[in-house]
Amino acid sequence: MTRVNALKYTSVEICAGAGGQASGLHNAGFKHTALIEIDKDACQTLRDNIREKPEWSGCKVIEADLRDFDSDELGLESGTLDLLAGGVPCPPFSAAGKQLGGDDERDLFPTMLDLVADLDPKAVMIENVRGLLDPKFAEYREDIVKRLESMEYEVCYWDILEAKNYGVPQLRPRAILVAMKPKYAQHFEHKKPAETKQVSVGEALHDSMRARYDAVDDGPRAEMAFKRWYEKALEGVAPTVVGGSKKHGGADLGPTRAKRAWADLGVCGLGVANEPHEMKDAERDLFASAGPKLTVSQAALIQGFDEDWHFSGRKTAAYRQVGNAFPPPVAQAVGEQIYAAFEAAEKAASGD
């Protein structure tokens, strides 16, 4: 991904995770004031990547439980922030999380809306699983819209965006809410890609998988294994990459149905491989009959992260960060539309 706009507008992100949404919004032209996240490994990931990127200077990484967070820590005067964004926890609205909605103690929508009230940003962007838009949550959504309207926001849209339509080699539908103050909302245009060229797993991982096989220097055997994988991997996009929770074992590529889908793409879903410089067992990681396992960095490519975005922590913790991320290209697309509305409002106000 490349940044398409000047870093002109400010943003704060909650539940920032490993930085998928943050990197996408950065490329859309938002300069982050702060990223708030509870997981220590994810916070270290954010710190490490920010440290390497001068354009991110001035961004604070705040390790905190959002329920205990005081917005005064941000040092922002109410009404001065351009965008408050975040991907509040998904389990209250996902099938895996039993869809308890507002009855789930992990539901942070009320906390997010309290922050909106405190900071009074010009725009709000909230990301969650598609299950939030199920009919069973209609009343819950209506309450959120009413709360936003009471704070003088207009909901620009609440819709499902499919990651594969934004160049992400993965099936990952996400529910996105964008709300803006009326002077900006009137200029907001919600556009989905009219035509998309889907990127296959083979296209996305060709170079990294080639490098992994070359690293074992196994001659014809490695070449044959690579070609066998590549032919299958060109067939389509990946199933949804899942990170799971800290309560459940090591890293793998999801439930049985997902593993079957990965197998159709030539990938073994029964675990995650070590990176090439750490590989100890080529038979396990590359030459299993089910195909190669993915590394954490390859899973990140499937999520749409740039190659230079690195993940901290042990392999399982790093993979969890990747699996729970919001694909940066989707965040960038939404961010560009918010940015365009801001610019249009400024132009209208100046009489140009």
Secondary structure, DSSP 8 states (H G I E B T S, - for coil): ----S-S-EEEEEES-TTSHHHHHHHHHTEEEEEEEES-HHHHHHHHHHHHT-GGGTT-EEEE--GGG--GGGG---TT--SEEEE---SGGGSTTTTT-GGGSTT--HHHHHHHHHHH--SEEEEEEEGGGGSGGGHHHHHHHHHHHHHTT-EEEEEEEEEGGGGT-SB--EEEEEEEE-HHHHTT------SS-----HHHHHHHHHHHHHHHHT-HHHHHHHHHHHHHHHTT--B-------TTS-S--S-SHHHHHHHHHTT---SS-B--GGG---HHHHT--TT----BHHHHHHHTT--TT----SSHHHHHHHHHT---HHHHHHHHHHHHHHHHHHHHHHHT-
